[in-house]
């Protein structure tokens, strides 16, 4: 399940195809990862987080992949988008993908988690 922010709301949709390409890393991404890690240390539902370039159906872009204890939660997406907006251009958005076990297994072949408990 993926959430995408548009304007001030979030669109939720199911992803049927996803290909993980490579870890998204660099100076700006490092700042974002640090900010998100601070957030996730306070949220006991987040187990692992990945920042990855991915192809979702017909689109490619940076995705935050989350392995959580309780599944998808809009509250998590809202907190992630607030953290993202504090570090990056607020006109942009960050797609959030709540990972299945199968997706996470595929993801770990190309990317390591930047956060884990």
N, C-alpha and C positions, 0 to 999 in steps of 0.2 A: 504494500500500500504506500502510496506516495502522496504528499501534500505539497501544493504549490501556492504561494501567496500571490494574489492579484488585488491590487489596491489595498484595502484594509481587511480583506477576508482571505480565507484559505480555501483552495479547491482541493478536494480529495478525489483521487482516482486510483484504480487498480492498474498495476503495470503487468502486462502479460509477457513482455520481452525486455530483458535488460542484459547488457554486456558491459562488464567492468573493464576499462581500458588501462588506466594507470593511476597511481597516487597523485593527487594534486598537491604540490608542495612548492613553496617559495616564500619570500619574505612576508607578503601580505597574508598568505595562507597560514604562515606560522603565527601571526598575530591573531587570526581568527581561531585557530586551533587552541591557542592559549586561553582566549576568552571563553570558548565553548567548554574547555576542560574545567575552568573555574565553575561554570554553570553546572556541569555534569557531576562535579564532586558534591554538590548540594542536593542532587536529585538521585535518590536511591533506586530509581527505576532504570536508569541508563547503565548498561553493562559494558558496552564497547561502542566506539564511534570511529568512523572512517570518512576521510574526505577524498573523493575519487572522481576522476573524469569517467563518465559513463554514457552509454547510448541507451536511451529509453525509447523503445519502439522506433520512431523515426527521428528523434531529436537527440543531440549530444549536448552535454553540459556537465558542470560540476554538481555533484550530489553529495549530501551528507547521509551516509548510511548509518543507521542506528540499530543495535541489538539491545532490546529492552526486556525487562522482566514481565511487563504487563501488556505488551502489544502497543499498537498505535494510540496516541493520545494527542488531541488538539492542543492541550496545555503545553506539551513539550515543543510542538511546532511554534507556538506563539513565543515561547522563551528563546528558542533558537533564532527566530527572525529578529527579535529585539537585540540579541547579541550580535547578529550579523549586521544589522543596521548601524550599530555603534562602531563597527570596524570598517565597513564597506559602504559603497555608494548606496544610499537608501532607495534609489530608483531600481536597483537590481533586486533579485530574490535568490534564495538558496532553496533548491529542491531538497526535500527530506524524504528519505526512503526507509521505512521500517522493514528491516530485513527478515526474511524467512531463514531457516537453518540452511537450506540449499543455496540461497543467494549469498549468505555469509561465507559458505564454503568456497564458492566461486570467487568472491571478492578477495579472500585471503591469499589467493594465488597471485594477485597483482598489487596488493596494498596491505600494509600493516595498520592496526588501529593506532590512532593518535591518543585515544583515551581507552582505558580499561580499568575495571575494578579488580 
